[in-house]
Amino acid sequence: SCCFVRLCLDKILLQCVLQSRTLSGADAINALRPFYFAVHPDFFGQHPKEREVNENSLKRLNGYLENLQKPGFRSFKPTQLTFYVREREPNSSNVQESFSASGFRAVSFTLHTRDLLSTVLDILNSCSLSTEHVQNLNSQPHREAKNTVNRPIKWDKTYYSFTGFKDPEEELEQAQRVETTLMSWLDDNEASAVKKLKKSLPLRKELERLKIELSHELQLSDIRWQRSWGIAHRCSQLHSLGRLVQQRPEILKNVKGRTVVFTDRSGMSAAGHIMLGTMDVHHHWTKIFERLPNYYKLQKRLLLLEDRISQLLGGIQVVYIEELQPLLTLEEYYETLNSFYNKLRDSRLPFHPRSLRGLQMILESDRYAPSLHEFGHFMIPTVCDPAALQWFIFAKAQEARENLKRKEEMMITEKELIDTSTERFSLDRLYKEPSVSSAQMIDCCKRLLEESLPYLQGMHLCISHFYSVLQDGDLCIPWNWK
């Protein structure tokens, strides 16, 4: 019919206009610069949970963008992502948002488009970021067609009946109705994970061998990684450390009993670990090892400062907990402690000696009001008013003791459930991301133990906030899986 022909011509015209406005991969990166700036993990250094979520979401987003650029790629599944955005912007009506305790805005949205331009616009709009600069990437003819392309188009259902083409709106609605379940996701991704895991096994053995040899040779307590680099990357870092040991063995005599952490910068951490920046060359690492005697002297002064603060606050213990605090250098943490100590000393708060023994507190530089963590740690801002601090600690002391006791019980339960789940499903390894709490891990493991999951035999299972297969074959599942 004439109506049908006109619909076909309209579709062809629209396709031509869209093709004339497609973005290259480089254009897409440029267009997303405001977004990358707003969510880049490096800007969340003092917020480990938000950093971890953004790192993982960026990996999945990059994979989605790469697939869009593959010729002939047609198999798309809606991908839900969550990002913490650095600045507050007006809320968008189509986006699920919440605010974390640190004040950052959590934005969740689903990607389902099949071209770079639409995807870029969806991302920017979802995060309430301007899209004006995207239009500048197009030529003048593209801008002339803007009003036509941006208007909402509803295809008549008879078009799909006549042609046999699938209705994209129906596909999207169906995909959104069918929520991803653990079993369905394992069905779709087990083969890919097994393939990647088998490929990584030689490197995993090499990593374990290098770690054991270096730990034994240097008499280290442990070797760790701050971020989730791949196995090949980790092996490369250990090879670099091994070459330094061979070239300059004399500078490594002071590392006995210490923990080495590969991270983003070199120095000594607030926890007393030796940090080796993965972007630094051997010259920088050498300087760090040469400075170790001075670092150890500063660490003794830091411990003395913690004791003095403890005495002023009735015996409460000042602790640094890596899972709850940003990765600080020894110098940064010392300055924080010293500033807080001077404020306490001048205020002369009337705490009874040893009245708060057994309690713990951590110092934070990015908060303005004290709080009590679910595990019983007082989280005290360095800028907190001493009088308000005294009242808060007195008011929450009993609750803090109860939380600390509950933490001990929870840690025991969590370990037991991890061991039981590992054995039950014959897993090679079961672990969680730092952003997953013990309560969430316990809930996840309890529900897993109620299922029959033969797919997991011999696998590495990571409890996270989303579904993913990592580059070395680790399976990531959300703690609140369905």
C-alpha positions in Angstrom: 0.0 0.0 0.0 1.0 3.7 -0.4 1.1 4.0 3.4 3.5 1.1 3.6 5.8 2.4 0.8 5.9 5.8 2.5 6.9 4.2 5.8 9.7 2.4 4.1 10.9 5.5 2.4 10.8 7.4 5.7 12.9 4.7 7.4 15.5 4.8 4.6 15.7 8.6 4.9 16.1 8.3 8.6 18.8 5.7 8.3 20.7 8.0 5.9 20.4 10.9 8.3 21.6 8.8 11.3 24.5 7.4 9.3 25.6 11.0 8.4 25.6 11.8 12.1 27.5 8.8 13.5 30.5 9.3 15.7 33.9 7.8 15.4 35.5 6.2 18.5 37.7 9.3 19.0 34.7 11.6 18.7 32.9 9.5 21.3 35.8 9.8 23.7 35.9 13.6 23.2 32.2 13.9 23.7 32.3 11.9 26.9 35.1 14.0 28.5 32.8 15.8 30.9 31.4 12.4 32.0 34.9 10.9 32.5 35.9 13.9 34.5 32.8 13.6 36.7 33.2 9.9 37.5 37.0 9.2 37.1 38.2 6.9 39.9 41.3 9.0 40.5 39.0 11.8 41.9 37.6 9.4 44.5 40.9 8.5 46.1 39.6 9.2 49.6 36.4 7.3 49.0 37.3 3.6 48.4 33.7 2.4 47.9 32.8 5.0 45.3 36.1 4.5 43.5 35.6 0.7 43.3 32.1 1.1 41.9 33.2 3.6 39.3 36.2 1.5 38.2 34.0 -1.5 37.7 31.3 0.4 35.8 33.8 2.1 33.6 35.2 -1.4 32.6 31.7 -2.5 31.6 31.0 0.8 29.8 34.2 0.6 27.8 33.3 -3.0 26.8 29.9 -1.8 25.6 31.4 1.1 23.6 34.0 -1.3 22.0 31.2 -3.7 20.9 29.3 -0.8 19.3 32.3 -0.2 17.0 32.6 -3.8 15.9 31.4 -4.3 12.3 28.3 -6.3 12.0 27.8 -6.6 15.8 24.1 -7.0 16.5 23.6 -9.0 19.7 23.0 -6.4 22.4 21.6 -6.9 25.9 20.6 -3.9 28.0 23.4 -3.0 30.3 22.7 -1.4 33.7 25.5 0.8 35.1 25.9 2.7 38.4 28.3 5.7 38.8 29.1 8.0 41.6 29.2 11.6 40.3 31.5 14.2 41.8 29.1 17.1 41.8 25.4 17.4 42.5 23.3 18.3 39.5 19.5 18.6 39.1 17.9 15.2 39.2 16.7 13.6 36.0 13.3 12.0 35.9 14.4 8.9 34.1 17.4 8.1 36.3 17.5 6.3 39.6 19.6 8.4 42.0 20.6 8.2 45.7 23.3 10.0 47.7 26.1 8.1 49.5 27.2 9.0 53.0 30.1 10.9 51.5 27.7 13.2 49.7 28.3 11.9 46.1 25.3 11.3 43.9 24.8 7.7 42.8 23.4 7.5 39.2 22.0 4.3 37.7 20.9 4.0 34.1 20.5 1.3 31.4 22.2 1.4 28.0 20.4 -0.2 25.2 21.2 1.8 22.1 23.0 0.4 19.1 25.0 3.4 17.9 27.7 5.5 19.4 25.9 8.9 19.1 22.8 7.8 20.9 24.8 6.0 23.6 26.9 9.1 24.2 23.8 11.3 24.5 22.1 8.8 26.8 25.1 8.7 29.1 25.4 12.5 29.3 21.7 13.0 29.8 21.5 10.4 32.5 24.2 12.2 34.5 22.6 15.6 33.9 25.6 16.8 31.9 25.4 19.2 28.9 25.1 17.7 25.4 25.7 21.0 23.5 29.3 20.2 22.8 28.3 16.9 21.1 26.6 18.9 18.3 29.8 20.7 17.6 31.4 17.3 16.6 28.9 17.2 13.6 29.3 19.1 10.4 26.8 21.8 9.2 24.5 19.3 7.3 24.3 17.3 10.5 23.1 20.3 12.5 20.5 21.1 9.9 19.1 17.6 10.4 19.1 17.9 14.2 15.5 18.9 14.7 14.4 16.0 12.5 16.5 13.3 14.2 15.8 14.4 17.8 12.1 14.4 17.5 10.5 11.2 18.9 9.5 8.8 16.1 6.9 6.1 16.6 6.8 3.5 13.8 3.4 2.1 12.8 3.2 -1.5 14.0 2.0 -2.6 10.5 5.6 -1.8 9.2 7.0 -4.7 11.4 4.1 -7.0 10.4 4.7 -6.5 6.7 8.6 -6.6 6.8 9.1 -9.2 9.5 11.6 -6.9 11.2 11.7 -6.9 15.0 10.1 -4.0 16.8 13.0 -2.5 18.9 10.6 -1.0 21.4 9.1 -4.4 22.0 12.5 -6.0 22.3 13.6 -3.4 24.9 10.4 -3.7 26.9 10.8 -7.5 26.9 14.4 -7.3 28.0 13.5 -4.9 30.8 10.7 -7.2 31.9 12.9 -10.3 32.0 15.2 -9.6 35.0 18.6 -11.2 34.9 18.8 -14.2 37.2 21.8 -16.0 38.5 21.1 -19.2 36.7 20.3 -17.6 33.4 23.5 -15.5 33.6 25.6 -18.5 34.4 24.0 -20.4 31.5 25.1 -17.6 29.1 28.5 -16.9 30.5 29.9 -20.1 31.9 31.7 -21.1 28.6 33.3 -17.7 28.3 34.5 -17.8 31.9 35.9 -21.3 31.6 37.8 -20.4 28.4 39.4 -17.3 30.0 40.2 -19.1 33.2 42.0 -22.0 31.4 44.0 -19.4 29.4 45.0 -17.6 32.6 46.1 -20.8 34.6 49.8 -20.7 33.5 50.0 -17.0 34.5 48.3 -17.7 37.8 50.9 -20.4 38.6 53.7 -18.0 37.5 52.2 -15.3 39.8 52.1 -17.6 42.8 55.6 -18.8 42.2 57.0 -15.2 41.9 55.1 -14.1 45.0 56.4 -17.0 47.1 60.0 -16.6 45.8 60.1 -12.8 46.4 58.4 -13.1 49.8 60.9 -15.7 50.9 64.0 -13.9 49.5 63.1 -10.5 51.0 61.4 -12.1 54.1 58.3 -10.1 53.5 55.1 -10.5 55.5 52.9 -10.2 52.3 52.7 -8.8 48.8 49.4 -7.1 47.9 47.7 -5.1 45.2 45.5 -2.1 45.9 43.5 -2.4 42.7 42.1 -5.3 40.7 44.8 -5.5 37.9 44.9 -8.5 35.7 47.2 -11.5 36.3 49.5 -10.5 33.5 49.9 -7.0 34.9 50.6 -8.4 38.4 53.3 -10.8 37.0 54.9 -7.9 35.2 55.1 -5.9 38.5 56.7 -8.8 40.3 59.2 -9.3 37.5 60.1 -5.6 37.9 60.6 -6.0 41.6 62.7 -9.2 41.0 65.0 -7.3 38.6 65.5 -4.6 41.2 66.4 -7.2 43.8 69.1 -8.6 41.5 70.5 -5.2 40.6 70.4 -3.5 44.0 70.2 -6.2 46.7 71.8 -3.9 49.3 68.9 -1.4 49.4 66.4 -4.2 50.3 67.9 -5.2 53.6 65.4 -3.1 55.6 62.2 -4.7 54.2 62.1 -7.7 56.5 58.7 -8.4 58.0 57.0 -5.7 55.9 54.1 -5.8 53.4 54.7 -4.5 49.9 51.6 -3.0 48.2 51.5 -2.2 44.4 49.4 0.9 44.0 49.2 4.2 42.3 52.0 6.0 44.0 55.2 5.2 45.9 56.0 5.7 49.6 54.9 4.2 52.9 51.2 4.0 53.7 49.6 5.0 56.9 49.3 1.3 57.8 53.1 1.0 57.5 53.1 -0.9 54.2 55.7 -0.2 51.5 53.9 1.3 48.5 55.4 0.8 45.0 53.7 3.0 42.3 53.1 0.9 39.2 53.8 3.9 36.9 57.1 4.6 38.6 60.4 3.4 37.3 63.1 1.6 39.3 64.8 4.8 40.2 61.7 5.9 42.2 61.4 2.5 43.9 65.1 2.6 44.8 64.6 6.0 46.5 61.7 4.5 48.6 63.8 1.6 49.8 66.7 4.0 50.6 64.3 6.1 52.7 62.9 3.2 54.7 65.0 4.0 57.9 63.5 7.6 57.9 60.0 6.2 57.3 60.5 3.8 60.3 61.5 6.8 62.5 58.4 8.7 61.4 56.2 5.7 62.1 57.4 5.5 65.7 56.5 9.2 66.1 53.1 8.5 64.6 52.5 5.6 67.1 53.5 7.9 70.0 51.0 10.6 68.7 48.2 8.0 68.6 49.0 7.1 72.2 48.8 10.8 73.2 45.4 11.2 71.5 44.2 8.1 73.2 45.2 9.4 76.6 43.3 12.7 76.0 40.2 10.7 75.0 39.8 8.4 77.9 41.8 5.5 76.4 39.9 5.1 73.1 42.2 3.6 70.5 43.1 5.5 67.4 43.2 3.0 64.4 43.7 3.2 60.7 41.5 0.7 58.8 42.4 0.3 55.1 38.9 -1.0 54.2 37.2 2.1 55.6 39.7 4.8 54.9 41.5 6.3 51.9 45.0 5.1 51.1 47.1 7.8 52.8 50.9 8.1 52.9 52.6 8.0 56.3 53.4 11.7 56.0 49.7 12.6 55.2 48.4 10.6 58.1 51.0 12.0 60.5 49.9 15.6 59.6 46.2 14.6 60.2 47.0 13.1 63.6 49.2 16.1 64.6 46.5 18.6 63.7 43.9 16.7 65.6 46.1 16.3 68.6 46.9 20.0 68.9 43.2 20.8 68.8 42.4 18.3 71.6 45.3 19.4 73.7 44.2 23.0 73.6 40.6 22.1 74.4 41.4 20.0 77.5 38.3 17.8 77.4 37.4 16.2 80.8 37.5 12.5 79.8 38.1 10.1 82.7 41.3 8.1 82.2 40.7 4.7 80.7 36.9 5.2 80.7 36.7 4.4 77.0 39.3 1.6 76.8 38.3 -1.1 74.3 36.7 1.4 71.9 38.2 2.5 68.6 38.1 5.6 66.4 39.3 6.5 63.0 40.1 10.1 61.8 38.5 11.4 58.6 39.4 14.6 56.8 36.3 14.8 54.5 33.5 14.8 57.0 32.1 17.5 59.3 30.0 15.5 61.8 31.0 12.4 63.9 29.3 9.1 63.2 29.4 5.5 64.4 30.2 2.8 62.0 28.1 -0.4 62.0 31.3 -2.3 63.2 31.6 0.0 66.2 34.4 2.4 65.1 33.8 6.1 65.9 34.4 8.0 62.6 35.6 11.4 63.8 36.2 14.4 61.5 39.5 16.2 62.1 37.5 19.5 62.1 35.0 18.3 64.7 34.2 20.7 67.5 35.8 19.2 70.7 32.6 19.8 72.8 30.4 18.1 70.2 32.9 15.3 70.0 32.8 14.7 73.8 29.0 14.6 73.8 28.8 12.2 70.8 31.3 9.7 72.3 29.6 9.7 75.6 26.2 9.2 74.0 27.3 6.4 71.7 29.8 4.5 73.8 27.5 1.7 74.8 26.2 1.2 71.2 29.8 1.2 70.0 30.7 -1.6 72.4 27.7 -3.6 71.2 28.7 -3.0 67.5 32.3 -4.1 68.1 31.0 -7.4 69.7 28.6 -7.9 66.8 31.5 -7.3 64.4 33.6 -10.1 65.9 30.6 -12.5 65.6 29.9 -11.3 62.0 33.5 -11.8 60.9 33.5 -15.4 62.2 30.1 -16.1 60.5 31.4 -14.6 57.2 34.6 -16.8 57.2 32.6 -19.9 58.0 30.1 -19.3 55.2 32.9 -18.5 52.7 34.7 -21.8 53.7 31.4 -23.8 53.5 30.4 -22.3 50.1 33.9 -22.8 48.7 33.8 -26.5 49.6 30.1 -27.0 48.7 30.5 -25.7 45.1 34.1 -26.9 44.7 35.3 -23.4 44.0 38.9 -22.6 43.5 38.4 -19.3 45.2 35.5 -17.2 46.7 36.1 -13.6 47.6 34.4 -10.2 47.7 35.1 -6.7 46.5 36.0 -4.2 49.2 32.8 -2.3 48.6 30.7 -5.3 49.6 30.0 -5.3 53.4 30.2 -8.4 55.6 26.5 -8.3 56.1 25.9 -8.4 52.4 28.5 -11.2 52.0 26.8 -13.3 54.7 23.4 -12.8 53.0 24.8 -13.7 49.6 26.5 -16.9 50.8 23.4 -18.1 52.8 21.3 -17.9 49.7 23.9 -19.5 47.5 24.0 -22.5 49.8 20.3 -23.0 49.1 21.0 -23.5 45.4 22.5 -26.3 43.2 25.2 -24.6 41.1 27.3 -27.2 39.2 28.6 -24.4 37.0 30.9 -23.1 39.7 33.2 -26.1 40.1 36.8 -25.0 39.9 35.9 -21.4 39.2 37.0 -18.1 40.9 33.8 -16.4 42.2 33.8 -12.7 43.2 30.9 -11.2 45.1 30.3 -7.7 43.7 27.5 -5.3 42.8 27.0 -6.5 39.2 27.4 -9.4 36.8 30.7 -9.6 34.8 33.3 -12.0 33.5 36.8 -10.6 34.3 39.6 -10.8 31.8 41.2 -13.8 33.7 38.0 -15.8 34.0 36.8 -14.7 37.4 33.0 -14.7 37.7 31.5 -11.6 39.3 27.9 -11.7 40.6 26.0 -9.1 42.6 25.6 -9.9 46.3 21.8 -9.4 46.0 21.5 -11.8 43.0 18.0 -13.0 42.0 
